[in-house]
Amino acid sequence: MIVVTIIVFLLILGLLIFVHELGHYATARFFGVKVEEFGIGYPPRIYARKRGETEYSLNWIPLGGFCKLLGEEDPSSPRSLASKKPLVRLVVLGAGSFMNAVLPIILLTIAFMVPRQVNVEDILIEGIAPDSPAMEAGIEPRDTILSMNGNAVENRGDVFYYTHLSFGEETTLELLKPDGTIETVTLIPRWDPPEGEGAMGINLYPEPVNLRTISESDPFWEAVPKSATTLWQTFELIRNEVKSWFVQKEAPEVGGPVAIFQLTGEANEAGPSYLLQFAAFLSLNLAIINLFPLPALDGGRIVFVLIEIVRRGKRVSPRTEAMVHLVGFMMLMGLIVVITYYDILRAIRGESLVP
């Protein structure tokens, strides 16, 4: 299984990196910027071949990739990136993240069309916390949750998903009462609930009730809009997760290459559909992270272009910008090493980043 996971991990990572760098490559070529090298992985090299003016390389360290453009900070050459107008540079620098944001639509569409096994259970409520949103809404023990905001709830994973999607917002629950009647209630899941209560203040039965497994798949005309909706909801989940770090005053739980490898194995065991959904989630995260305004990332380079625009064409010196990105890259590599250390400890303990 480890060998299979390694192969799957490298294929997914390679796809996401290739698509990202392809965005930079295609827009650079379109605007007449010389592409010196298009590389997958980081050196030392495994293989390299030059076609036209661009060298294409495959490298040994599979944790990244690059599209080396002429003069990324130096505008002295007319075909350098730095010589182009600010808008052109913004398009080229942002194209990688744009491609990583579009790729999930394709991956999710395929994932939803592929038959998948889904665990379905009755979401039976065991208890209600005092003075919680659930109690104020009139929810009672032995009620069964049928849907949340019009979305069918098939298992407790759906409850977790739709609750985190609705922090601080009015949420509609459709309930099946013990006497067989159906009731609709509204409540607002809390950002920072008392320990052990949860956002809504409900406790489900510890063991699944009426657990069964069904096979699901969606036709193409349903899978496409469903993938777009899921992508937007994922943006909202990420936004809510970041906001919760500040509201709950808790440090974020992050993962590096080892954690991604571990999660890849878990997704692969769940089946092709879930593996594709995981790859889509990774691609979206890569798109967002690369736009962070940090040196060495695309977002950091975009910041320098924006500074130039604000200063009405006055650039930061190429030497200063190059030094900032070099120091930023070294710090980023150091951070990855630290995160990897804690990932290894987590893996040794048999823990997962998935709640």
VOGU-3710 file (C-alpha; in Angstrom, 3 decimals, decimal comma):
1> mivvtiivfl> 0,000/0,000/0,000  2,879/2,372/0,701  4,219/1,897/-2,826  0,765/2,567/-4,304  0,354/5,650/-2,110  3,755/6,973/-3,199  2,831/6,568/-6,872  -0,588/8,198/-6,399  0,931/11,003/-4,308  3,522/11,794/-6,981
11> lilgllifvh> 0,940/11,659/-9,774  -1,392/14,088/-7,964  1,409/16,426/-6,964  2,848/16,296/-10,478  -0,535/17,128/-12,012  -1,135/20,118/-9,732  2,369/21,485/-10,291  2,210/20,927/-14,049  -1,127/22,755/-14,340  0,150/25,619/-12,176
21> elghyatarf> 3,357/26,112/-14,143  1,482/25,658/-17,427  -0,512/28,770/-16,523  2,687/30,789/-16,172  4,179/29,209/-19,298  1,176/29,789/-21,572  0,596/33,412/-20,568  4,323/34,213/-20,739  4,549/32,815/-24,271  1,367/34,673/-25,251
31> fgvkveefgi> 2,806/38,014/-24,143  6,227/37,396/-25,712  8,180/36,673/-22,538  11,055/34,252/-23,050  10,666/31,014/-21,077  14,162/29,779/-20,277  13,183/26,562/-18,468  10,021/24,668/-17,618  10,763/22,261/-14,800  8,820/19,713/-12,775
41> gyppriyark> 10,406/19,123/-9,368  13,536/20,802/-8,073  17,145/19,990/-9,113  19,255/17,904/-9,338  18,006/16,952/-12,751  16,809/13,560/-13,918  16,323/14,552/-17,534  16,387/17,733/-19,600  15,767/18,526/-23,247  15,812/21,821/-25,097
51> rgeteyslnw> 13,192/22,546/-27,725  13,317/25,917/-29,360  14,437/28,484/-26,800  13,030/26,626/-23,774  14,619/23,821/-21,780  12,217/21,242/-20,318  13,424/19,354/-17,261  12,355/16,648/-14,844  14,053/16,868/-11,456  14,632/14,625/-8,472
61> iplggfckll> 12,901/16,602/-5,701  9,170/16,212/-6,505  7,858/18,853/-4,088  7,432/21,715/-6,501  8,152/22,999/-9,963  9,136/26,160/-11,770  8,781/28,149/-14,947  11,974/30,164/-15,279  11,237/33,361/-17,163  13,844/35,733/-18,533
71> geedpssprs> 14,453/38,710/-16,266  11,797/38,216/-13,601  13,257/41,181/-11,697  15,567/42,722/-14,347  13,837/44,770/-17,099  17,003/45,243/-19,204  15,949/42,718/-21,911  12,894/43,532/-24,088  11,706/39,906/-23,734  12,056/39,783/-19,978
81> laskkplvrl> 9,045/39,587/-17,690  10,127/42,695/-15,806  10,135/44,734/-19,047  6,428/44,166/-19,620  3,651/46,448/-18,456  2,381/45,926/-14,883  -0,945/44,465/-16,040  0,833/41,862/-18,178  3,065/40,881/-15,262  0,044/40,548/-12,959
91> vvlgagsfmn> -1,643/38,238/-15,478  1,465/36,054/-15,891  2,115/35,883/-12,135  -1,502/35,107/-11,306  -2,049/32,583/-14,098  -0,688/29,652/-12,086  -3,161/30,141/-9,259  -5,948/30,733/-11,777  -5,253/27,336/-13,376  -5,215/25,652/-9,964
101> avlpiillti> -8,581/27,258/-9,203  -10,087/26,025/-12,490  -8,720/22,473/-12,285  -10,996/21,499/-9,325  -14,080/22,035/-11,525  -12,796/19,315/-13,862  -11,676/16,992/-11,074  -14,901/17,369/-9,087  -17,059/16,835/-12,173  -15,281/13,535/-12,846
111> afmvprqvnv> -15,427/12,625/-9,147  -19,188/13,100/-8,981  -19,716/11,061/-12,153  -17,649/8,132/-10,855  -19,735/5,634/-8,831  -18,845/5,953/-5,156  -19,790/4,109/-1,996  -21,467/6,362/0,578  -22,190/5,476/4,195  -25,730/6,568/5,075
121> ediliegiap> -27,153/6,718/8,594  -30,032/8,238/10,519  -28,764/11,427/12,191  -30,448/10,798/15,533  -29,931/13,387/18,279  -29,103/11,974/21,699  -28,857/15,148/23,777  -29,155/18,944/23,714  -26,772/21,313/25,555  -28,454/23,820/27,911
131> dspameagie> -28,857/27,375/26,555  -27,521/26,274/23,166  -28,840/27,341/19,734  -30,407/23,886/19,385  -32,340/24,236/22,652  -33,521/27,741/21,748  -34,700/26,425/18,364  -36,810/23,749/20,064  -34,764/20,739/18,958  -35,264/17,751/21,255
141> prdtilsmng> -33,589/14,382/21,919  -34,717/11,627/19,532  -35,194/14,137/16,690  -33,609/13,080/13,393  -31,915/15,635/11,114  -33,093/15,189/7,522  -31,528/18,243/5,863  -29,599/21,456/6,523  -30,284/24,546/4,398  -32,074/22,352/1,878
151> navenrgdvf> -29,158/19,918/1,554  -29,911/16,279/2,366  -27,904/15,013/5,326  -26,756/11,429/4,796  -24,223/10,995/7,590  -22,528/12,826/10,454  -19,832/13,997/8,045  -22,504/16,023/6,267  -23,555/17,560/9,598  -19,947/18,607/10,255
161> yythlsfgee> -19,617/20,001/6,703  -22,814/22,058/6,625  -22,341/23,298/10,192  -18,857/24,643/9,423  -20,254/26,171/6,257  -22,844/28,108/8,291  -20,913/29,511/11,281  -22,592/32,722/12,422  -25,351/32,458/9,803  -28,993/31,448/10,066
171> ttlellkpdg> -29,293/27,738/9,310  -32,476/25,838/8,528  -32,846/22,252/9,752  -35,550/19,853/8,677  -36,299/17,411/11,498  -38,172/14,133/11,729  -39,894/14,051/15,112  -40,371/10,812/17,087  -44,109/10,838/16,261  -43,346/10,844/12,520
181> tietvtlipr> -44,113/14,489/11,836  -41,632/16,768/10,042  -40,679/20,131/11,552  -38,469/22,944/10,248  -36,424/25,054/12,665  -33,746/27,733/12,335  -30,675/28,420/14,426  -27,254/30,064/14,188  -24,196/27,801/14,722  -21,772/29,444/17,165
191> wdppegegam> -18,218/30,423/16,235  -16,827/29,729/19,700  -19,070/27,321/21,655  -18,301/26,098/25,189  -15,935/23,151/25,221  -17,633/19,867/24,400  -20,899/21,375/23,148  -20,333/21,974/19,455  -21,532/24,867/17,319  -25,225/23,911/17,451
201> ginlypepvn> -25,194/22,312/20,877  -26,359/18,832/19,866  -24,928/15,417/20,672  -25,465/12,575/18,227  -25,605/8,955/19,262  -21,991/7,713/19,537  -22,685/4,759/17,258  -24,268/5,216/13,808  -27,994/4,476/13,716  -29,348/2,332/10,855
211> lrtisesdpf> -25,999/2,442/9,038  -26,023/1,268/5,431  -23,880/1,708/2,319  -25,266/2,894/-1,010  -23,723/3,611/-4,403  -24,089/7,112/-5,850  -23,117/8,776/-9,134  -24,274/11,908/-10,927  -24,882/12,436/-14,654  -22,685/14,987/-16,396
221> weavpksatt> -25,360/17,707/-16,521  -25,747/17,481/-12,730  -22,068/16,917/-11,907  -20,910/20,201/-13,512  -23,107/22,592/-11,470  -22,581/20,432/-8,383  -18,801/20,782/-8,789  -19,121/24,569/-9,115  -21,258/24,720/-5,971  -18,826/22,499/-4,084
231> lwqtfelirn> -15,890/24,664/-5,153  -17,627/27,809/-3,890  -18,540/26,086/-0,622  -14,907/25,051/-0,214  -13,886/28,706/-0,522  -16,391/29,508/2,218  -15,106/26,684/4,414  -11,539/27,940/4,076  -12,711/31,480/4,890  -14,587/30,255/7,963
241> evkswfvqke> -11,623/28,161/9,075  -9,287/31,164/8,918  -11,811/33,333/10,775  -12,190/30,671/13,489  -8,449/30,878/14,222  -8,957/34,443/15,418  -12,371/33,990/17,050  -11,338/30,884/18,996  -7,779/32,162/19,529  -6,336/28,823/18,456
251> apevggpvai> -3,239/28,189/16,363  -4,055/26,694/12,950  -3,298/23,025/12,396  -1,178/22,864/9,267  0,352/20,030/7,336  3,246/19,664/4,942  4,352/17,025/2,434  4,181/14,134/4,923  0,638/15,065/6,009  -0,429/15,360/2,360
261> fqltgeanea> 1,102/11,940/1,705  -0,804/10,492/4,671  -4,092/12,023/3,536  -3,466/10,801/-0,013  -3,286/7,251/1,318  -6,545/7,680/3,224  -8,316/9,183/0,181  -6,979/6,428/-2,075  -8,367/3,767/0,256  -11,778/5,477/0,171
271> gpsyllqfaa> -11,976/5,104/-3,625  -11,322/6,972/-6,904  -14,118/9,527/-6,391  -12,800/10,599/-2,997  -9,231/10,679/-4,301  -10,284/13,070/-7,078  -12,139/15,245/-4,544  -9,009/15,338/-2,385  -6,892/16,338/-5,404  -9,384/19,126/-6,159
281> flslnlaiin> -9,125/20,371/-2,575  -5,316/20,336/-2,791  -5,398/22,266/-6,066  -7,624/24,950/-4,564  -5,356/25,243/-1,531  -2,329/25,573/-3,811  -4,096/28,369/-5,710  -4,816/30,287/-2,503  -1,465/29,726/-0,796  0,476/30,859/-3,872
291> lfplpaldgg> -1,336/34,194/-3,746  -0,242/34,870/-0,173  1,830/38,094/-0,169  4,995/36,291/0,897  8,426/36,507/-0,749  9,240/33,705/-3,223  5,535/32,990/-3,795  3,569/34,376/-6,724  1,713/36,613/-4,300  4,996/38,090/-3,099
301> rivfvlieiv> 5,994/38,965/-6,655  2,568/40,444/-7,278  3,118/42,725/-4,263  6,187/44,239/-5,927  4,184/44,940/-9,084  1,447/46,594/-7,024  4,063/48,689/-5,211  5,318/49,832/-8,608  1,796/50,809/-9,647  1,225/52,745/-6,418
311> rrgkrvsprt> 4,572/54,513/-6,903  3,519/55,434/-10,463  6,080/53,347/-12,272  8,973/53,636/-9,823  10,353/50,140/-9,329  12,023/48,515/-6,377  15,587/47,826/-7,531  16,034/44,370/-9,150  18,811/43,530/-6,686  16,629/44,304/-3,660
321> eamvhlvgfm> 13,672/42,353/-5,020  15,839/39,342/-5,890  17,363/39,376/-2,387  13,921/39,543/-0,754  12,714/36,546/-2,766  15,907/34,576/-2,021  15,594/35,149/1,721  11,874/34,371/1,527  12,571/31,111/-0,297  15,104/30,043/2,324
331> mlmglivvit> 12,646/30,842/5,108  9,909/28,926/3,282  12,147/25,869/2,974  12,956/26,136/6,677  9,257/26,296/7,524  8,581/23,205/5,411  11,304/21,330/7,315  9,727/22,272/10,669  6,211/21,322/9,506  7,541/18,045/8,111
341> yydilrairg> 9,066/17,219/11,509  5,683/17,587/13,214  4,002/15,709/10,357  6,294/12,757/10,987  5,481/12,815/14,719  1,765/12,897/13,870  2,159/9,975/11,455  4,095/7,938/14,047  1,239/8,464/16,514  -1,220/7,307/13,839
351> eslvp> -3,090/10,617/13,827  -4,718/12,313/10,846  -5,452/15,920/9,965  -9,009/14,870/9,104  -11,325/15,406/12,106
//
